[in-house]
Amino acid sequence: MAWKKKNGHWEYEGSPDGISFVEEAKNLARPPADDGDYWGNWVYRKEPDLLVHKQHNYEVPTSRDEVPDSDEFVDWLAQLREKTWITSQDLGDFIRAFDYVRGLRWLRPLANTKG
């Protein structure tokens, strides 16, 4: 019926029949990330607002003033992919972690370059 933290992960425990849609929607509001939350090998550090790959101590800033635009985010992904130690799972977990911590909606759209 609500979000609960289990072993460093947030999990949603479904509601029983009969609960209203409005009540259900209120329960779906995602709690903020806590220091130490993790997605695969990526760990959130609240201070100084980073995602850290725990096996390689690779840091990616997540503070709002350092969140890239869409093009820069794709560059981040390309740079990560070039690391010899990164796996496809790590990339997927990074995207999920970044979306949870900051939200992909925070990516600033590119300026319209069409004439």
Secondary structure, 3 states (H helix, E strand, C coil): CEEEEECCEEEEECCCCCCCHHHHHHHCCCCCCCCCCEECCEEEECCCCEEEECCCCEEEECCHHHCCEHHHHHHHHHHHHCCCCCCHHHHHHHHHHHHHHCCHHHCECCCCCCC
